[in-house]
Amino acid sequence: MVLITLSCVPPTKFKSLQSEVQTCEEENESLKAENERLNVDVRETRAKLVAIENRLLKIGKDTLRWKNELNATQNRYNQLDRDYQDLYEANQVLIKGSGAEIRRLMEDLQEAQKDMQIQQKELEVRRRELEQMQSELKGRNERLAELEEILNEQEMTVSALKKTVSDALMGFENQGLTVTQKNGKVYVSLDEQLLFRSGSTIVDQKGITALKNLAGVLEKNPDITIMIEGHTDDVPVKTGSAYKDNWDLSVLRATEVVRILLEDSRIDPVRITTAGRSQFQPVDQAKTPEARQKNRRTEIILAPKLDELYKLIEGS
C-alpha cells in the first residue's frame, strides 16, 4: 500500500517532503542542544551561588583568625614596650656604673628597639590585611544581598505570573489543563484531549480558546521566555501514518501550538523555543491506558529572563 502511495507522489514533491523531514530533524537536534545548554547554564548558576556562599564563609573564618593574630601582635608589642621602659630605667640607674655594664645595657636597649620596630611593622601589615579582608567581606556581603534580592524578585515574578495564568485559564483547569510552579518556572500542561485528537496535529477549538487566553497573558509579559514541549506516549505510530515516529508527532504538535499563540498576537517569536520530547519524559512510568493518557501532553514552560542574575554572578 505504501509503495503504491509513494509511486503516486511526484519526484519533486517527494524530494520536498524529504527536505522538510530533514529540516525538522535538524531543528529538533538544535533544540535538544539548546535545552542542554540551558540546563548547563542553570547548573553552572547554582554551582556559582554555592561557591560564593563557601567563599563568604571562608572570608568570615579568615577575618576572625586575623583579628586574633592582630590582638596577639598588639600584646607582644605592648610587652616589648614595657621591656623597653624597664631597660631604659635600669640604664638610667646604672649610668654611673661600669662601662662594660653600660655597653651591655645599651646593646640590650638597641636590640629591644629593633624588636619593637619589627613588631610595629608586623602590626601595621596585620592591620592593613585585616582592613583588606573586612573590605572584601563587605563587598561579598553586598553582592550576596543583591543576588538574594534578584532571586526574591524573580520568585515573586514567577508567583505573580502563575496567578495571572491560572486566572486566565480558570475555566480549563478541570478539563485537562494544569498550572504549576517549580524550579523558578511556571508549567502549563495541556492534556491531549484538550488540544489534539488521537494521532492528529490539529488543535481542537476548545484548545485554541485556551491558547488564545494564554497568548493574551504572554503579550503583557514581554520579559518571559516561552518553551513549548510536545510529549507522546510510548506506543509507536501506526504503519502508514503521516508521521514518521513519535519524535515527528511531538515536534509537529509543539510547532502547531506556536502558530496558534503567534496568530494575531504581539508576542515576539524570538521569545519562543519549541521541542519534541517524544515518549522519553513521561510523567507516569506505568504501561496502563491511564498512564499513557497522562503522558500524551503539551507543556508550555514560562520563565523570567536571567540576564541580570548572570551578569551579577559573572562579576563576582
LUMNU-445585 format. One record per residue (C-alpha): residue in three letters; residue number from 1; x, y, z. Coordinates in steps of 0.05 Angstrom, whole numbers, plus 5000, padded with zeros to 4 digits. Example, Ala and Ser with C-alpha at 12.3 -4.5 7.8 and 13.67 -1.06 7.14 Angstrom:
<segus>
+--------+-----+------+------+------+
| residu | num |   c1 |   c2 |   c3 |
+--------+-----+------+------+------+
|    ALA |   1 | 5246 | 4910 | 5156 |
|    SER |   2 | 5273 | 4979 | 5143 |
+--------+-----+------+------+------+
</segus>
This chain:
<segus>
+--------+-----+------+------+------+
| residu | num |   c1 |   c2 |   c3 |
+--------+-----+------+------+------+
|    MET |   1 | 5000 | 5000 | 5000 |
|    VAL |   2 | 5058 | 5048 | 5018 |
|    LEU |   3 | 5094 | 5032 | 4953 |
|    ILE |   4 | 5031 | 5047 | 4913 |
|    THR |   5 | 5022 | 5113 | 4950 |
|    LEU |   6 | 5095 | 5134 | 4941 |
|    SER |   7 | 5092 | 5116 | 4867 |
|    CYS |   8 | 5036 | 5167 | 4860 |
|    VAL |   9 | 5076 | 5223 | 4891 |
|    PRO |  10 | 5114 | 5266 | 4840 |
|    PRO |  11 | 5190 | 5263 | 4849 |
|    THR |  12 | 5193 | 5338 | 4862 |
|    LYS |  13 | 5143 | 5335 | 4918 |
|    PHE |  14 | 5176 | 5273 | 4946 |
|    LYS |  15 | 5243 | 5310 | 4949 |
|    SER |  16 | 5209 | 5369 | 4981 |
|    LEU |  17 | 5179 | 5324 | 5034 |
|    GLN |  18 | 5247 | 5293 | 5047 |
|    SER |  19 | 5277 | 5362 | 5055 |
|    GLU |  20 | 5223 | 5382 | 5104 |
|    VAL |  21 | 5234 | 5320 | 5145 |
|    GLN |  22 | 5309 | 5332 | 5146 |
|    THR |  23 | 5297 | 5405 | 5166 |
|    CYS |  24 | 5252 | 5382 | 5224 |
|    GLU |  25 | 5304 | 5333 | 5247 |
|    GLU |  26 | 5358 | 5386 | 5245 |
|    GLU |  27 | 5314 | 5435 | 5283 |
|    ASN |  28 | 5300 | 5380 | 5334 |
|    GLU |  29 | 5374 | 5367 | 5344 |
|    SER |  30 | 5385 | 5442 | 5351 |
|    LEU |  31 | 5330 | 5448 | 5403 |
|    LYS |  32 | 5359 | 5389 | 5442 |
|    ALA |  33 | 5427 | 5423 | 5442 |
|    GLU |  34 | 5396 | 5489 | 5464 |
|    ASN |  35 | 5359 | 5453 | 5520 |
|    GLU |  36 | 5424 | 5420 | 5543 |
|    ARG |  37 | 5458 | 5488 | 5542 |
|    LEU |  38 | 5403 | 5519 | 5585 |
|    ASN |  39 | 5408 | 5461 | 5634 |
|    VAL |  40 | 5483 | 5471 | 5637 |
|    ASP |  41 | 5472 | 5546 | 5649 |
|    VAL |  42 | 5425 | 5531 | 5707 |
|    ARG |  43 | 5473 | 5481 | 5738 |
|    GLU |  44 | 5531 | 5529 | 5730 |
|    THR |  45 | 5490 | 5585 | 5761 |
|    ARG |  46 | 5473 | 5542 | 5822 |
|    ALA |  47 | 5546 | 5519 | 5827 |
|    LYS |  48 | 5570 | 5592 | 5826 |
|    LEU |  49 | 5519 | 5610 | 5880 |
|    VAL |  50 | 5545 | 5554 | 5924 |
|    ALA |  51 | 5617 | 5576 | 5910 |
|    ILE |  52 | 5601 | 5648 | 5930 |
|    GLU |  53 | 5570 | 5624 | 5996 |
|    ASN |  54 | 5630 | 5580 | 6011 |
|    ARG |  55 | 5678 | 5637 | 5996 |
|    LEU |  56 | 5639 | 5683 | 6043 |
|    LEU |  57 | 5643 | 5631 | 6098 |
|    LYS |  58 | 5718 | 5624 | 6088 |
|    ILE |  59 | 5727 | 5700 | 6089 |
|    GLY |  60 | 5689 | 5703 | 6155 |
|    LYS |  61 | 5734 | 5650 | 6186 |
|    ASP |  62 | 5797 | 5684 | 6159 |
|    THR |  63 | 5773 | 5751 | 6188 |
|    LEU |  64 | 5766 | 5720 | 6257 |
|    ARG |  65 | 5835 | 5689 | 6252 |
|    TRP |  66 | 5866 | 5755 | 6230 |
|    LYS |  67 | 5833 | 5791 | 6289 |
|    ASN |  68 | 5862 | 5740 | 6337 |
|    GLU |  69 | 5931 | 5747 | 6306 |
|    LEU |  70 | 5925 | 5823 | 6309 |
|    ASN |  71 | 5908 | 5821 | 6383 |
|    ALA |  72 | 5967 | 5774 | 6396 |
|    THR |  73 | 6014 | 5820 | 6358 |
|    GLN |  74 | 5988 | 5880 | 6397 |
|    ASN |  75 | 6001 | 5843 | 6462 |
|    ARG |  76 | 6072 | 5827 | 6441 |
|    TYR |  77 | 6083 | 5899 | 6423 |
|    ASN |  78 | 6057 | 5923 | 6490 |
|    GLN |  79 | 6103 | 5874 | 6526 |
|    LEU |  80 | 6163 | 5897 | 6486 |
|    ASP |  81 | 6145 | 5969 | 6502 |
|    ARG |  82 | 6144 | 5952 | 6577 |
|    ASP |  83 | 6211 | 5915 | 6570 |
|    TYR |  84 | 6240 | 5976 | 6535 |
|    GLN |  85 | 6217 | 6021 | 6591 |
|    ASP |  86 | 6247 | 5974 | 6643 |
|    LEU |  87 | 6313 | 5972 | 6606 |
|    TYR |  88 | 6313 | 6047 | 6598 |
|    GLU |  89 | 6302 | 6058 | 6673 |
|    ALA |  90 | 6355 | 6007 | 6690 |
|    ASN |  91 | 6402 | 6042 | 6643 |
|    GLN |  92 | 6389 | 6108 | 6680 |
|    VAL |  93 | 6402 | 6076 | 6747 |
|    LEU |  94 | 6466 | 6043 | 6724 |
|    ILE |  95 | 6490 | 6101 | 6682 |
|    LYS |  96 | 6544 | 6113 | 6733 |
|    GLY |  97 | 6564 | 6040 | 6734 |
|    SER |  98 | 6619 | 6006 | 6697 |
|    GLY |  99 | 6629 | 6020 | 6623 |
|    ALA | 100 | 6621 | 5946 | 6606 |
|    GLU | 101 | 6554 | 5942 | 6641 |
|    ILE | 102 | 6532 | 6006 | 6607 |
|    ARG | 103 | 6551 | 5978 | 6539 |
|    ARG | 104 | 6514 | 5914 | 6553 |
|    LEU | 105 | 6452 | 5952 | 6574 |
|    MET | 106 | 6458 | 5996 | 6512 |
|    GLU | 107 | 6462 | 5935 | 6467 |
|    ASP | 108 | 6401 | 5905 | 6501 |
|    LEU | 109 | 6365 | 5970 | 6493 |
|    GLN | 110 | 6383 | 5974 | 6419 |
|    GLU | 111 | 6361 | 5902 | 6409 |
|    ALA | 112 | 6296 | 5917 | 6443 |
|    GLN | 113 | 6286 | 5977 | 6398 |
|    LYS | 114 | 6298 | 5934 | 6337 |
|    ASP | 115 | 6248 | 5882 | 6361 |
|    MET | 116 | 6198 | 5937 | 6373 |
|    GLN | 117 | 6207 | 5964 | 6303 |
|    ILE | 118 | 6198 | 5894 | 6273 |
|    GLN | 119 | 6136 | 5882 | 6314 |
|    GLN | 120 | 6109 | 5951 | 6297 |
|    LYS | 121 | 6118 | 5936 | 6222 |
|    GLU | 122 | 6085 | 5868 | 6230 |
|    LEU | 123 | 6028 | 5900 | 6268 |
|    GLU | 124 | 6018 | 5951 | 6212 |
|    VAL | 125 | 6019 | 5895 | 6160 |
|    ARG | 126 | 5967 | 5857 | 6200 |
|    ARG | 127 | 5923 | 5918 | 6205 |
|    ARG | 128 | 5926 | 5930 | 6130 |
|    GLU | 129 | 5910 | 5857 | 6116 |
|    LEU | 130 | 5852 | 5859 | 6164 |
|    GLU | 131 | 5825 | 5922 | 6133 |
|    GLN | 132 | 5830 | 5890 | 6064 |
|    MET | 133 | 5795 | 5827 | 6088 |
|    GLN | 134 | 5739 | 5868 | 6120 |
|    SER | 135 | 5731 | 5909 | 6056 |
|    GLU | 136 | 5727 | 5845 | 6015 |
|    LEU | 137 | 5678 | 5814 | 6063 |
|    LYS | 138 | 5635 | 5877 | 6059 |
|    GLY | 139 | 5635 | 5874 | 5983 |
|    ARG | 140 | 5617 | 5800 | 5984 |
|    ASN | 141 | 5560 | 5812 | 6032 |
|    GLU | 142 | 5534 | 5869 | 5989 |
|    ARG | 143 | 5537 | 5825 | 5927 |
|    LEU | 144 | 5503 | 5767 | 5962 |
|    ALA | 145 | 5448 | 5815 | 5985 |
|    GLU | 146 | 5439 | 5838 | 5913 |
|    LEU | 147 | 5437 | 5766 | 5889 |
|    GLU | 148 | 5385 | 5747 | 5941 |
|    GLU | 149 | 5344 | 5808 | 5923 |
|    ILE | 150 | 5345 | 5789 | 5849 |
|    LEU | 151 | 5325 | 5717 | 5865 |
|    ASN | 152 | 5269 | 5741 | 5911 |
|    GLU | 153 | 5244 | 5788 | 5857 |
|    GLN | 154 | 5245 | 5733 | 5805 |
|    GLU | 155 | 5208 | 5686 | 5853 |
|    MET | 156 | 5155 | 5739 | 5863 |
|    THR | 157 | 5151 | 5750 | 5788 |
|    VAL | 158 | 5141 | 5676 | 5776 |
|    SER | 159 | 5088 | 5671 | 5831 |
|    ALA | 160 | 5051 | 5731 | 5802 |
|    LEU | 161 | 5056 | 5701 | 5732 |
|    LYS | 162 | 5027 | 5635 | 5757 |
|    LYS | 163 | 4968 | 5671 | 5788 |
|    THR | 164 | 4956 | 5711 | 5724 |
|    VAL | 165 | 4960 | 5649 | 5681 |
|    SER | 166 | 4915 | 5609 | 5728 |
|    ASP | 167 | 4863 | 5665 | 5728 |
|    ALA | 168 | 4865 | 5669 | 5651 |
|    LEU | 169 | 4856 | 5594 | 5644 |
|    MET | 170 | 4810 | 5583 | 5704 |
|    GLY | 171 | 4755 | 5553 | 5661 |
|    PHE | 172 | 4801 | 5498 | 5634 |
|    GLU | 173 | 4837 | 5473 | 5696 |
|    ASN | 174 | 4787 | 5416 | 5704 |
|    GLN | 175 | 4786 | 5399 | 5630 |
|    GLY | 176 | 4856 | 5372 | 5620 |
|    LEU | 177 | 4897 | 5434 | 5639 |
|    THR | 178 | 4941 | 5446 | 5699 |
|    VAL | 179 | 4984 | 5505 | 5721 |
|    THR | 180 | 5042 | 5492 | 5769 |
|    GLN | 181 | 5103 | 5529 | 5794 |
|    LYS | 182 | 5170 | 5495 | 5805 |
|    ASN | 183 | 5245 | 5509 | 5797 |
|    GLY | 184 | 5231 | 5583 | 5785 |
|    LYS | 185 | 5185 | 5570 | 5726 |
|    VAL | 186 | 5111 | 5564 | 5710 |
|    TYR | 187 | 5089 | 5500 | 5676 |
|    VAL | 188 | 5024 | 5500 | 5636 |
|    SER | 189 | 5008 | 5427 | 5619 |
|    LEU | 190 | 4952 | 5412 | 5569 |
|    ASP | 191 | 4927 | 5341 | 5560 |
|    GLU | 192 | 4920 | 5312 | 5491 |
|    GLN | 193 | 4844 | 5312 | 5499 |
|    LEU | 194 | 4843 | 5388 | 5506 |
|    LEU | 195 | 4886 | 5401 | 5445 |
|    PHE | 196 | 4890 | 5343 | 5396 |
|    ARG | 197 | 4851 | 5284 | 5373 |
|    SER | 198 | 4889 | 5218 | 5375 |
|    GLY | 199 | 4945 | 5217 | 5323 |
|    SER | 200 | 4929 | 5288 | 5300 |
|    THR | 201 | 4966 | 5354 | 5300 |
|    ILE | 202 | 4903 | 5396 | 5290 |
|    VAL | 203 | 4884 | 5434 | 5353 |
|    ASP | 204 | 4812 | 5427 | 5378 |
|    GLN | 205 | 4771 | 5492 | 5382 |
|    LYS | 206 | 4769 | 5487 | 5458 |
|    GLY | 207 | 4844 | 5482 | 5459 |
|    ILE | 208 | 4850 | 5542 | 5413 |
|    THR | 209 | 4809 | 5583 | 5461 |
|    ALA | 210 | 4854 | 5563 | 5519 |
|    LEU | 211 | 4917 | 5581 | 5479 |
|    LYS | 212 | 4888 | 5648 | 5458 |
|    ASN | 213 | 4874 | 5664 | 5531 |
|    LEU | 214 | 4946 | 5646 | 5548 |
|    ALA | 215 | 4972 | 5688 | 5490 |
|    GLY | 216 | 4937 | 5749 | 5520 |
|    VAL | 217 | 4977 | 5739 | 5584 |
|    LEU | 218 | 5043 | 5728 | 5547 |
|    GLU | 219 | 5033 | 5792 | 5507 |
|    LYS | 220 | 5031 | 5832 | 5572 |
|    ASN | 221 | 5094 | 5798 | 5600 |
|    PRO | 222 | 5148 | 5810 | 5547 |
|    ASP | 223 | 5205 | 5791 | 5594 |
|    ILE | 224 | 5181 | 5719 | 5600 |
|    THR | 225 | 5214 | 5665 | 5556 |
|    ILE | 226 | 5169 | 5611 | 5528 |
|    MET | 227 | 5188 | 5537 | 5517 |
|    ILE | 228 | 5136 | 5492 | 5484 |
|    GLU | 229 | 5147 | 5417 | 5491 |
|    GLY | 230 | 5107 | 5363 | 5456 |
|    HIS | 231 | 5103 | 5295 | 5492 |
|    THR | 232 | 5075 | 5229 | 5468 |
|    ASP | 233 | 5064 | 5161 | 5500 |
|    ASP | 234 | 5108 | 5100 | 5485 |
|    VAL | 235 | 5061 | 5069 | 5433 |
|    PRO | 236 | 5093 | 5072 | 5363 |
|    VAL | 237 | 5055 | 5109 | 5308 |
|    LYS | 238 | 5015 | 5065 | 5262 |
|    THR | 239 | 5046 | 5039 | 5198 |
|    GLY | 240 | 5026 | 5085 | 5141 |
|    SER | 241 | 5015 | 5144 | 5187 |
|    ALA | 242 | 5030 | 5214 | 5163 |
|    TYR | 243 | 5083 | 5218 | 5218 |
|    LYS | 244 | 5149 | 5181 | 5216 |
|    ASP | 245 | 5151 | 5167 | 5291 |
|    ASN | 246 | 5134 | 5196 | 5359 |
|    TRP | 247 | 5191 | 5247 | 5352 |
|    ASP | 248 | 5159 | 5273 | 5289 |
|    LEU | 249 | 5090 | 5276 | 5321 |
|    SER | 250 | 5113 | 5311 | 5385 |
|    VAL | 251 | 5152 | 5364 | 5345 |
|    LEU | 252 | 5094 | 5379 | 5298 |
|    ARG | 253 | 5046 | 5386 | 5356 |
|    ALA | 254 | 5092 | 5435 | 5391 |
|    THR | 255 | 5100 | 5478 | 5328 |
|    GLU | 256 | 5025 | 5478 | 5317 |
|    VAL | 257 | 5015 | 5507 | 5387 |
|    VAL | 258 | 5067 | 5561 | 5369 |
|    ARG | 259 | 5028 | 5581 | 5308 |
|    ILE | 260 | 4964 | 5590 | 5348 |
|    LEU | 261 | 4999 | 5631 | 5401 |
|    LEU | 262 | 5031 | 5677 | 5349 |
|    GLU | 263 | 4969 | 5684 | 5306 |
|    ASP | 264 | 4941 | 5755 | 5313 |
|    SER | 265 | 4984 | 5768 | 5374 |
|    ARG | 266 | 5042 | 5815 | 5391 |
|    ILE | 267 | 5086 | 5760 | 5421 |
|    ASP | 268 | 5158 | 5766 | 5396 |
|    PRO | 269 | 5175 | 5699 | 5363 |
|    VAL | 270 | 5246 | 5707 | 5389 |
|    ARG | 271 | 5219 | 5691 | 5459 |
|    ILE | 272 | 5194 | 5622 | 5437 |
|    THR | 273 | 5231 | 5555 | 5434 |
|    THR | 274 | 5198 | 5490 | 5414 |
|    ALA | 275 | 5219 | 5419 | 5428 |
|    GLY | 276 | 5193 | 5350 | 5415 |
|    ARG | 277 | 5206 | 5302 | 5473 |
|    SER | 278 | 5173 | 5242 | 5441 |
|    GLN | 279 | 5160 | 5188 | 5495 |
|    PHE | 280 | 5222 | 5199 | 5536 |
|    GLN | 281 | 5198 | 5246 | 5591 |
|    PRO | 282 | 5136 | 5211 | 5618 |
|    VAL | 283 | 5100 | 5236 | 5680 |
|    ASP | 284 | 5077 | 5165 | 5694 |
|    GLN | 285 | 5122 | 5104 | 5680 |
|    ALA | 286 | 5065 | 5054 | 5682 |
|    LYS | 287 | 5042 | 5018 | 5619 |
|    THR | 288 | 4968 | 5028 | 5633 |
|    PRO | 289 | 4920 | 5067 | 5588 |
|    GLU | 290 | 4912 | 5118 | 5643 |
|    ALA | 291 | 4987 | 5129 | 5649 |
|    ARG | 292 | 4995 | 5135 | 5574 |
|    GLN | 293 | 4939 | 5187 | 5572 |
|    LYS | 294 | 4976 | 5229 | 5623 |
|    ASN | 295 | 5040 | 5225 | 5582 |
|    ARG | 296 | 5006 | 5250 | 5519 |
|    ARG | 297 | 5010 | 5324 | 5534 |
|    THR | 298 | 5038 | 5391 | 5512 |
|    GLU | 299 | 5076 | 5432 | 5563 |
|    ILE | 300 | 5086 | 5508 | 5559 |
|    ILE | 301 | 5143 | 5528 | 5605 |
|    LEU | 302 | 5147 | 5601 | 5624 |
|    ALA | 303 | 5210 | 5630 | 5657 |
|    PRO | 304 | 5236 | 5700 | 5672 |
|    LYS | 305 | 5299 | 5723 | 5636 |
|    LEU | 306 | 5361 | 5712 | 5679 |
|    ASP | 307 | 5407 | 5764 | 5645 |
|    GLU | 308 | 5413 | 5808 | 5707 |
|    LEU | 309 | 5428 | 5747 | 5750 |
|    TYR | 310 | 5481 | 5721 | 5703 |
|    LYS | 311 | 5516 | 5789 | 5699 |
|    LEU | 312 | 5519 | 5793 | 5775 |
|    ILE | 313 | 5548 | 5723 | 5782 |
|    GLU | 314 | 5599 | 5734 | 5726 |
|    GLY | 315 | 5620 | 5799 | 5761 |
|    SER | 316 | 5636 | 5760 | 5824 |
+--------+-----+------+------+------+
</segus>
